[in-house]
Structure formats: structure tokens, C-alpha cells
Amino acid sequence: MSEAGNEVSGVRVNVFPGGFNWGLYVAIDKGLFARHGLAVTVAGTPNSVAQMTALSEGRCEIVMTAVDNIVAYVEGQGEAPIGAQPDFFAFMGSDSGFLSLVTAPGIDRVGALAGRTLSVDALTTGYAFVLYDILRRSGLARDACRVRRVGGMVQRWNSLRDRNEDGTLLSAPYNLIARQHGFVDLVAAKAVLGRYQGNVAAARRSWAREHAAEVVAYIRGYREAIAWLYRPENRAEAVAILRRNLPQMPQDVAAASHAVLLDPDDGFFPGCGIDLDGLACVLDLRGRWGDQQMTLGDPLKYCDLHYFEAATGKRSGKRSGK
């Protein structure tokens, strides 16, 4: 039973493995979801095709994913053979993606990537367009580099480490691990693009309408977890929780991830609102780089802010959710 006295059920959350799931780990470990009557189980995905397929087939209720994946499948531009998914929508923001272009040792400028091979999760969804635009702004055409589909961040880091490619987009902890192996953390995407909506919590509209209590409980528990993470006195315990969930992560990388993911200016969105200006940047990139180039002008087509407002009493739409 939740604090509000409403019965709610469990939800299955599908995620890309990584430190950007820290809020989930804390909310489960500290009983913050349970406080609102919600049981949450987490499963990892190897790539966005598998994740979006699972969401469409009802094998998970919520996904933590790049908002561009939601936009792509709503518009029928996703790579999975599941057709257009107008039922997909985002209901909460998490972060700006924490993306960095990481390159092989010796590559010290974007222009030096001409003629080289880069990797993405999928060629037409997710952060591929961020990569293409970083190249464009450095004077490289889309076809100046070979770009291959490799999968999620774990798969991309492993492939980059094995020198199958010369560069890819990574976020903490993988860009930090890459540095330790001599790779170059070349440029932060945010420094190039400005405001950008990265990861969001998303679901199917039809499911959410029938399970509004679960959506609201999820938002409340997640927000409490992010607030807990930002309290300095919780730093040591937070790092321990991260390492329990990602046991392969060394202590020094976990500590460094804390500095990055909880940076007061560039870390997790403290209020967990959806950054509508950042989402507008996502739409602009898809309009430029999508297979069916079009003008995507209305961020609210891809999200529903009513659940956030019900959970918080606040309007979403600002970066910090303040």
C-alpha cells in the first residue's frame, strides 16, 4: 500500500546498463519505490532495437532510454521491425545524456576522424544523430566516416577497446574507464549542442492510462532517489550502492562517476522534469539526420506532463524541474 493509500502493482523497467541508472539502484536499495507501494524490477538491454521491441510487446512497462528512441518509433523511423508506435511517450526526464566523443589514442581532434570507423547503437535512433552533428560542426560530412551499428554503451566500449572502431559516444563510467586505458575523451556533446534531453522514463500511453498510480509512484520514488544522491553526506553510501549493482566497476571509477553524474550543473536533473528546450534540440537533429527528413516542431507530441504534475504538483519542462 502506498503512502497515499492506493494499491499499486509492480513494474518491469528495461534499461541500458550503466551508471546513469544510479537513481533506480538507490530507489530500490533504499526502499523509496516501496515507500510508494511500488515493486520495481530492472532488466538490461543490449541495444535499442531489443528495448523498443520489448516495450511494444508488453514485456516491460517502463524503459529508461534516450528520448530520441521514443521520437523515432512514434514517427515510424525506428530500426526494429515493429512499425510506428504512436503509443510510446516520455513522462519524466533524467539527464542530458552525459555524452562524450571518445577516440582511439592519438586522435586529438574531430577532423582527424575523416576516413575512420565510428560506432553507434543504431544508425537511425538514439545518439547517432548527436555523433553526426558533432562531425558536421567540425566540417565533416556524414559520409566522411564509416559508421557501424554495434549496440549499447557496454558493447560500444568493448568494441572500441578492441580497436574495431576509432571512436564512439560514451558516458560515465565508460568514458572514464576509456581514459584509464589511454583513449581520448575528445569532446563533450553538450559543449557542442547546448541543451539536450538525453535519457527519459517512457512507457505506452495505453498502459499508463490504466496504471496512473504506478507512473506517479515511479516518478516520486525516482525523484527522491536523485535528491538523496545529491546530498553530500550520502556520497560514500551512494558509491557503495553503485558498485553493488555494477560489481565490475573499480572504486576509483565509481568515485569519479559520482563527480560527473552528480555535478551540480551538468549531472542528473535534480527535479527530473523533461527539458522541453532540450527535447526541441533532439527534434531538430532528427529533422536534419532522419531517413525521412521532416520538421518535427512540437515536443509535447512525444511526452505527457500530466503524470509528472500529478506526482510533484509542479510543471515539467525545465532542465532542473525546479
C-alpha positions in Angstrom: 0.0 0.0 0.0 1.4 3.4 -0.9 1.6 6.5 1.4 -1.5 7.8 -0.4 -3.3 4.6 0.4 -3.7 3.3 -3.1 -2.9 -0.2 -4.2 -0.3 -0.3 -6.9 1.4 -3.2 -8.6 5.0 -4.0 -9.6 6.6 -2.7 -12.8 9.4 -4.1 -15.0 11.9 -1.4 -16.1 14.2 -2.0 -19.1 17.5 -0.1 -19.1 20.9 0.1 -20.8 23.4 -1.0 -18.2 25.5 1.9 -16.8 26.0 4.4 -14.0 23.1 6.5 -15.4 20.8 4.0 -13.7 22.1 5.2 -10.3 18.7 6.7 -9.4 17.0 3.4 -10.0 19.6 1.5 -7.9 19.1 3.9 -5.0 15.3 4.0 -5.2 15.3 0.2 -5.0 18.0 -0.2 -2.4 16.7 2.5 0.0 13.1 1.4 -0.4 11.9 4.6 -2.0 9.8 2.9 -4.6 8.4 0.6 -1.9 7.5 3.6 0.2 5.0 4.5 -2.5 3.8 0.9 -2.8 5.7 0.1 -6.0 7.8 -3.0 -6.6 10.4 -2.4 -9.4 12.5 -5.0 -11.2 15.2 -4.0 -13.6 16.5 -5.8 -16.7 19.2 -4.8 -19.0 19.1 -4.5 -22.8 21.9 -5.0 -25.3 20.5 -2.3 -27.7 17.6 0.0 -28.6 16.1 -2.5 -31.1 15.7 -5.1 -28.3 14.4 -2.5 -25.9 11.8 -0.9 -28.1 10.6 -4.3 -29.2 10.2 -5.3 -25.6 8.2 -2.2 -24.8 5.9 -2.6 -27.8 5.2 -6.3 -26.9 4.5 -5.5 -23.2 7.5 -7.4 -21.9 8.3 -4.3 -19.8 6.2 -1.5 -18.6 8.8 1.3 -18.4 12.0 2.0 -20.2 14.8 4.3 -19.3 16.1 5.3 -22.8 17.3 8.2 -25.0 14.2 10.3 -25.8 15.2 10.1 -29.5 14.3 6.5 -29.4 10.7 7.4 -28.4 10.5 10.1 -31.1 11.9 7.7 -33.7 9.3 5.0 -33.1 6.4 7.4 -32.7 7.3 8.7 -36.2 7.8 5.2 -37.6 11.6 5.7 -38.1 12.9 3.1 -35.7 15.2 0.2 -36.7 13.1 -2.6 -35.1 10.6 -4.1 -37.5 7.6 -3.1 -35.3 6.2 -0.3 -37.3 5.2 3.1 -36.0 4.5 3.2 -32.2 2.3 6.3 -31.5 1.5 4.7 -28.1 5.1 5.4 -26.9 5.6 8.5 -24.8 8.0 10.0 -22.2 6.8 11.1 -18.8 9.9 12.0 -16.8 13.4 13.4 -17.6 16.6 12.1 -16.2 19.6 13.8 -17.7 21.2 15.3 -20.8 22.9 12.0 -21.7 26.4 12.7 -20.3 27.8 12.0 -23.8 31.4 12.3 -24.8 33.0 11.5 -28.1 35.8 9.1 -27.1 38.5 8.2 -29.6 41.5 5.9 -30.0 44.8 7.1 -28.6 46.5 9.6 -30.8 43.3 11.1 -32.3 43.2 14.6 -30.8 40.7 16.5 -32.9 37.4 15.6 -34.6 38.7 16.4 -38.0 41.2 13.6 -37.7 38.3 11.1 -37.8 37.9 11.5 -41.6 38.1 8.1 -43.2 37.9 6.3 -39.9 35.3 4.0 -38.4 32.9 5.0 -35.7 30.2 3.1 -33.8 26.7 3.7 -32.7 23.9 1.8 -31.0 21.6 2.1 -34.1 22.1 4.1 -37.3 18.8 6.0 -37.2 17.9 6.3 -33.5 19.4 7.2 -30.1 22.6 9.2 -30.1 23.7 8.5 -33.7 22.4 12.0 -34.7 24.4 13.6 -31.9 27.5 12.0 -33.4 26.6 13.1 -36.9 26.1 16.7 -35.8 29.4 16.8 -33.8 31.1 15.7 -37.1 29.2 18.3 -39.1 30.1 21.1 -36.8 33.7 20.2 -37.2 33.4 20.3 -41.0 33.0 16.5 -41.7 30.2 15.3 -43.9 28.0 12.3 -42.8 29.9 10.1 -45.3 33.3 11.3 -44.2 33.5 8.4 -41.7 32.3 4.8 -41.7 29.6 4.4 -39.1 28.7 0.9 -37.9 25.9 -0.4 -35.6 27.4 -2.1 -32.5 24.9 -1.8 -29.7 24.6 -0.2 -26.3 27.3 1.5 -24.4 28.9 -1.7 -22.9 29.1 -3.2 -26.4 30.5 0.0 -27.9 33.2 0.4 -25.2 34.2 -3.2 -25.6 34.4 -2.9 -29.4 36.3 0.4 -29.2 38.7 -1.1 -26.6 39.4 -4.0 -29.1 40.1 -1.4 -31.8 37.3 -2.4 -34.0 36.5 1.3 -34.3 38.3 4.6 -33.9 35.6 6.4 -31.9 32.2 6.3 -30.3 29.9 8.2 -27.9 30.3 7.1 -24.3 29.1 8.4 -20.9 30.2 7.7 -17.3 31.6 5.3 -16.3 32.7 4.1 -19.7 34.3 7.3 -20.8 36.2 7.3 -17.5 37.3 3.7 -18.0 38.4 4.6 -21.5 40.6 7.3 -20.2 42.3 4.9 -17.9 43.1 2.7 -21.0 44.7 5.6 -22.9 41.7 6.6 -25.0 40.9 10.2 -25.6 37.8 11.9 -24.1 37.7 14.3 -27.0 34.7 16.5 -26.6 31.5 16.6 -24.5 28.4 16.6 -26.7 26.7 19.3 -24.5 29.6 21.6 -25.2 28.8 21.3 -28.9 25.0 21.1 -28.9 24.0 23.1 -25.9 20.8 21.9 -24.0 19.8 18.4 -24.9 17.3 16.0 -23.5 19.0 12.6 -23.1 17.5 9.8 -21.0 13.9 9.7 -20.0 11.4 7.4 -18.4 8.9 6.2 -21.1 6.0 3.8 -21.4 3.0 3.1 -23.5 0.1 5.6 -23.3 -2.5 2.8 -23.1 -0.7 1.1 -20.2 -0.2 4.4 -18.4 -3.8 5.4 -18.6 -4.7 2.2 -16.8 -1.8 2.4 -14.3 -1.5 6.1 -13.5 -0.9 5.2 -9.8 2.2 3.2 -10.8 3.5 6.0 -13.1 3.1 8.6 -10.3 4.7 6.3 -7.7 7.6 5.7 -10.1 8.2 9.4 -10.5 8.0 10.1 -6.8 10.4 7.3 -5.9 12.9 8.2 -8.6 12.9 11.9 -7.7 13.5 11.0 -4.0 16.4 8.9 -5.1 18.0 11.7 -7.1 17.5 14.1 -4.2 19.2 11.5 -1.9 22.1 11.2 -4.3 22.8 14.9 -4.3 23.2 15.1 -0.5 26.9 15.2 0.2 26.6 13.1 3.3 25.3 10.2 1.2 28.3 10.1 -1.1 30.1 7.1 0.4 26.9 5.0 0.6 25.9 6.1 -2.9 29.2 4.8 -4.3 28.8 1.5 -2.5 25.3 1.1 -4.0 26.6 1.8 -7.4 29.4 -0.8 -7.0 27.0 -3.4 -5.7 24.9 -3.0 -8.8 27.9 -2.8 -11.1 30.4 -5.0 -9.3 32.9 -4.9 -12.2 33.4 -1.1 -11.6 36.6 -0.2 -9.7 36.3 2.0 -6.6 38.2 4.9 -8.3 35.9 4.8 -11.3 32.8 4.8 -9.1 34.1 7.8 -7.2 34.9 9.6 -10.4 31.4 8.8 -11.7 29.9 10.5 -8.7 31.7 13.7 -9.6 30.4 13.6 -13.2 26.9 12.2 -12.8 26.1 14.4 -9.8 27.8 17.6 -11.0 25.6 20.5 -9.7 25.4 22.0 -13.2 25.6 19.0 -15.6 24.5 16.0 -13.6 21.2 14.3 -13.2 18.3 16.7 -13.5 17.6 17.5 -9.8 13.8 17.8 -10.3 13.6 15.1 -13.0 11.5 17.3 -15.3 11.6 16.9 -19.1 13.7 19.7 -20.7 11.4 20.8 -23.5 14.1 23.0 -25.0 16.5 20.0 -24.8 13.8 17.9 -26.5 13.5 20.6 -29.2 17.2 20.0 -29.9 16.5 16.3 -30.3 13.8 17.0 -32.8 16.0 19.4 -34.7 18.7 16.7 -35.0 16.1 14.1 -36.2 14.7 16.6 -38.7 18.2 17.1 -40.1 19.5 13.5 -40.0 16.5 11.2 -40.1 15.8 9.0 -43.0 12.6 10.8 -43.7 13.8 14.4 -43.2 10.9 16.4 -41.8 10.2 19.3 -39.5 9.3 18.0 -36.0 8.1 21.0 -34.2 6.0 20.0 -31.2 7.9 18.4 -28.2 4.6 17.7 -26.5 3.7 15.2 -29.2 6.3 12.8 -27.6 5.6 13.3 -23.9 2.8 13.7 -21.4 3.5 16.1 -18.5 0.3 15.3 -16.6 1.8 12.4 -14.6 4.7 14.5 -13.5 2.4 17.3 -12.4 0.3 14.8 -10.5 3.4 13.4 -8.8 5.0 16.6 -7.9 2.5 19.4 -8.1 4.9 21.2 -10.4 5.1 21.9 -14.1 7.7 19.9 -16.0 9.6 21.4 -18.9 12.6 23.0 -17.3 16.0 21.4 -17.2 16.1 21.1 -13.4 12.4 20.6 -12.9 12.6 23.4 -10.3 
